[in-house]
Amino acid sequence: MEKPPEMTDLQAVAPQAIIGKMTSRDVRKLVPISDVTLWRWVRDGIFPQPEKINGRKYWRQDAVAEWMNRSQANAA
C-alpha cells in the first residue's frame, strides 16, 4: 500500500531527532496558521492534542496526517 502524499510531505518538513514527532514550528510549516491559532485550535478540539516529552510539546506525525486528510476531505 502506498503512503498518502501528505505523509511524504510530513517527513520532508519534520526530520527532527524524535522520530514520528513534530514541533509547533513543524506543524505550522504544513498548516499556514499562526502559533496563536494553532493553540486555539488545540484548545477548541479542532486540532489534535500534543504530547509532552521532557517538558516540550510534540504532535504525532500520524495524528497530523490524519487531521490533514480529514480536513481535505471536508473541504471537497
HUBELCOR-V149876 format. One record per pair of residues at least 6 apart in sequence whose C-alpha atoms are under 6 Angstrom apart, sorted by the first residue. I is the first residue (numbers start at 0). J is the second residue. Records with the same first field share a line. If there is no record, write none. Layout:
# HUBELCOR-V149876
I: J / J
This chain:
# HUBELCOR-V149876
13: 25
19: 59 / 60
20: 57 / 58 / 59 / 60
21: 57 / 58
22: 57
40: 46
41: 48
49: 56 / 57 / 58
50: 56 / 57
